[in-house]
Amino acid sequence: MSLLSRRELLDTAARLTALAAWPGGATADDYPSRSIKLVIPYTAGAAGDLIGRPWADKVAPLLGPVHVENIGGAGGAIGSAAVAQSAPDGYSLLLGNGSTKVTIPLSSAQPAYDTIRDFRAIYRLITSTLAFAVHPSLPVKDLRELAAFAKANPGGLSYGTPGVGTGNHLVGELFRQQSGLAADLIHVPYRGMAAATNDLVNGEINAVIAVVSSQLLQLHFAGKLRLIAVTSDRRLSGAPEIPTVIESGMPGLRYAGWFGLFAPKATPDAIVVRIAAATRTAMADPQLQEGYRSQGLEPDIDSGPDKFQRLVEDELARLAPIVKSIGLKRD
């Protein structure tokens, strides 16, 4: 018989302790026997809704009703912490992303949760890209001109994100660092991208760094904002005129976003596997895939608990030194 590692022993003990704390424990025998709650840690109308709600609708015939609850604030940390503290029984899930699971925990002086200690990954739903968008009145067409404008107008360039420590903010700080900007760039954190984008369109701020979505593209085509760069390796098929950050001379700004499902750490393996299996079936549906792609998102049809968990752990290891080098801090 092989000996369990110390980490495995601690993980097993934590799961047993958590299960014992909840009346009746949690098993997959009768799961699910009631509605599942999916927490989207952003305000309604933001990118999270475009991802989480279609999944909830498509998986309902397989798992039963899924109630979606928007809990915005602190760049997604408030909703994430709420799920971390929920019963590990498969009835409280989180739609997490690179911000809530990587950059926020890494940049917080006193994080409200620990990604590895408090959560287990279930399935990555989509990958996405970020875009730099500016108000049409701003006399810039690319990132170089944006940096030049900021230097020529100290304190006159403000950009919005869904919060401090988010992936959007990380890219903004990398842009500041690589452009040699100091106090020339003002970060304005919001509770969600919907409000930030509205303020951009209304001229309250100069720019946003946002997840590419159909809404963002529609505003671009309508001339209500101007997309000047995307953080992906390739140009968008739906808007091929927008250059990448690589083409803009700033390859260090490359950033691949993602959204996926998470459960509290002590959720039993059998329940996690069941949710993942139902999700894989739902993700194979061409209608769901097309719905995501029409929003500028790429569905992941080959994810799973182990694969997704490794991705999250790798991201934490890769971005930790970057977050430290640019001095990105929350609180």
C-alpha positions, 0 to 999 in steps of 0.5 A, a space after each residue: 500500500 502506497 503512503 499518501 503524501 502530506 498534501 493528500 492527507 490534509 486535503 482528505 481530512 479537510 474534505 471529511 471535516 467539511 462534510 461532517 459540518 453539513 447535516 447529512 453530508 453530500 453524496 452523488 446518490 441523489 444529486 441533484 435533488 434541488 435547484 443548483 445556484 450558479 454565482 456570477 461574481 459580476 453585476 448583471 449584464 456584464 460578460 459573465 452573464 453571456 457565459 454563465 446563463 447560456 450554460 445554465 439553460 443548456 445544462 438544465 435538462 441534464 442537472 435540473 434547474 440552475 438559478 443564476 445569482 449575480 454578486 458583484 463587487 471588488 472585481 469579483 472577489 465578493 461573489 467568489 468568497 461567498 461560494 468559498 464559504 458555501 456548503 460543499 454539496 454541489 448546490 453552490 457553484 462559481 463562474 470564475 475566471 483568471 481575475 478571480 482565481 489568479 490575479 486577485 488572490 495574488 495581488 491582495 494583501 489579505 485575500 478573502 479566499 485562497 484559490 487552491 485551498 478553497 476551490 476545486 476546478 470543474 470545467 473551463 467553459 470558454 477562452 476569451 481575449 481583452 481589448 483596449 477601447 477608447 472614446 471616439 473623441 480621443 485622437 488615437 488609433 493604436 497603443 503607441 498613440 495612446 501612450 503618446 497621448 497619456 504622456 502629453 496629457 499627464 493625468 488626462 487619460 483614465 481607463 476603466 476595468 471591473 476592479 483592482 487586481 482583475 486581469 483587465 487591471 493587470 494588462 493596464 498596469 503592464 501597459 503603464 510599465 511597458 509604455 514608461 507611463 507614471 502618473 499619466 494613466 489613471 485606473 478607474 475600478 468599477 463593480 462590473 464592465 457594463 457600467 464602465 462601458 456605459 461611462 466610456 460611451 458617455 465620455 466620463 472616462 477615456 478608455 476601458 480594457 474589456 473582454 471582447 463581446 458582441 456588445 463591445 463589437 457592436 459599439 465599435 462598429 456603431 462608432 460609439 467607441 473605438 477598439 484599438 488593440 486585442 490581447 490575443 495572438 491573432 486578430 479577431 475573425 469578426 473584426 480583422 481590422 483591429 491589430 493585436 498587441 503583438 502587432 502594436 509592438 507590445 507582445 508583453 501585453 498578451 493575455 488569454 482570458 477564460 471563464 469556468 466552473 468551480 465548487 467549494 474545495 470539499 465538494 465530493 469527487 463524484 458530484 464534481 465528475 457529474 457536473 463536469 460530465 453534464 457540462 461536457 455534454 452541453 458544450 458539445 451542442 452546436 447551438 451553444 458553441 455558436 452562441 459563444 462564438 457569436 459573442 467573440 468567445 471560444 468554447 472549450 469542448 475538451 475540459 475537465 476537473 484535472 485538466 482545468 485544475 492544472 491550468 489554474 495552478 500553472 497560471 498562478 505560478 506564471 503570473 505570480 512574478 509578473 504581479 510582484 514585478 509591477 507592484 500590483 496591489 489590492 486593499 
